[in-house]
Amino acid sequence: MNELGQRSVKPLRHGIPYMLAMGIMSTGLAMVEFITNNMIPITLRHFTDNTIFIAGAIALNRLFGFMVQPYVAYKSDRMTRFGRRRPYLAAGLSLTACFLLLLGAFPAIFTGESRHLTSTLVLLFGVNVCLQVCQDINFGSETPLYPDTFSRNMLGRAFSFRTTITALMTLFMLNFAMRWADRNEFYPYLCAAGSLGVSLAIVLFIIRENPSVNTNRPRERYNPIRHLKLFRENSDYVKVAIIAAAGLMLEAAFAVFHPLFVTETLGFSKTDFGRAMTLGPFITMAFALPSGWLTDRLGPKRMMMAGFTLAMIASAGMLFVVKGFISLLVVCTIQATAATLYMIAAFPLVFQYAPRGECGRIFGLVQYVRASSAFVITPVIGVLARWFHSYKTGYATCVVLGLVGILTALSLRTAPQRTDFEQIEDAG
């Protein structure tokens, strides 16, 4: 009997239906990210034209990524009578929906001169902070739920379903919800909140945590210094964190000046740029499931290296090859394929080195490095671009990051042997 008074049973091996349910549940979180990137700047602009204020509010998304997520992931390893990850998810999803709807309603609540009062800006900033904190509570508990639920040789496929469903929902938001925003800017917020409602229903009524995946770590106060000291105990954690951070930084480095380089330096029209980027979601949907299957078959380390290699080719192509629309389209397609490979393989790679029952603690450790690196890389590239007077610095940085990722992956030892119990589980 375990501490919940239930019989210890072999972890359930959930198949495609459960992967679909988990993927739909994760979509609500992705839609909040979509709103953060595409709608919140528009909403903030109604209240201020201070670009520093707007940029700072958006940057909070990455700031809390390495402040809140490691804490929640660490604490959620411990089983309670309400479950392990699900209590955090239920609370986080509910509060996220509330703050999201409140933020979207601000232009209707505050009109005229009241929009420009200092008290209104402080309240607006506070609601956005609460939204981002709740969103990171969601991510800090949702990601470790995957290795709790699926065996290691299923994680690639599980995360590929998550990626595919998110891409489909993103297309819906781009082609429908954003059009409805011309009538009323509250509609995209309402769609995202509806997606969060579906996520909450799945957490409450479909997702079931496995009581046999447990940790004996006693209740303790979170100490970030002690958490980071895990890097000294295991060099694999350092290397996995570097590889995962390189993937996230590649995304940020490639995108930061990509629109400006294409339209200003190369002289393409915004229409051509949009046409070249439109293939991105379709590439993700086309390659996500095969990438997940290959990750499970070949191992996440090899897939990360393949993704880094393609990213380096795409970045070098932007530096030296792109002259016309066809070459731009090819390079953007290569980059979208690369991102699909290394983003799907990143989390399975992390959890290959996480002991059973401590996935949250190891994910939190790696996430601290990932999120803090992504937070820092954008302003660093901005400084480099100003220093060298060129938008090409972003692509040059991508080449360096890809090389660092590949070399670190080559030095990473084979994942530790699974316990007999886990080998039986993975063998079915």
Sequence and secondary structure as in RCSB ss.txt:
>XXXX:A:sequence
MNELGQRSVKPLRHGIPYMLAMGIMSTGLAMVEFITNNMIPITLRHFTDNTIFIAGAIALNRLFGFMVQPYVAYK
SDRMTRFGRRRPYLAAGLSLTACFLLLLGAFPAIFTGESRHLTSTLVLLFGVNVCLQVCQDINFGSETPLYPDTF
SRNMLGRAFSFRTTITALMTLFMLNFAMRWADRNEFYPYLCAAGSLGVSLAIVLFIIRENPSVNTNRPRERYNPI
RHLKLFRENSDYVKVAIIAAAGLMLEAAFAVFHPLFVTETLGFSKTDFGRAMTLGPFITMAFALPSGWLTDRLGP
KRMMMAGFTLAMIASAGMLFVVKGFISLLVVCTIQATAATLYMIAAFPLVFQYAPRGECGRIFGLVQYVRASSAF
VITPVIGVLARWFHSYKTGYATCVVLGLVGILTALSLRTAPQRTDFEQIEDAG
>XXXX:A:secstr
  TTSS         HHHHHHHHHHHHHHHHHHHHHHHTHHHHHHTT   HHHHHHHHHHHHHHHTTTHHHHHHH
TTS BTTBSSHHHHHHHHHHHHHHHHHHHHHHHHS GGGGG HHHHHHHHHHHHHHHHHHHHHHHHHHHHHHHHS
 GGGHHHHHHHHHHHHHHHHHHIIIIIHHHTTT THHHHHHHHHHHHHHHHHHHHT    TTS          HH
HHHTHHHH HHHHHHHHHHHHHHHHHHHHHHSHHHIIIIIS   HHHHHHHHHHHHHHHHHHHHHHHHHHHHH H
HHHHHHHHHHHHHHHHHHHHT  SHHHHHHHHHHHHHHHHHHHHHHHHHHHHTS TT HHHHHHHHHHHHHHHHH
HHHHHHHHHHHHHT TTHHHHHHHHHHHHHHHHHHHS       HHHHHHHH 
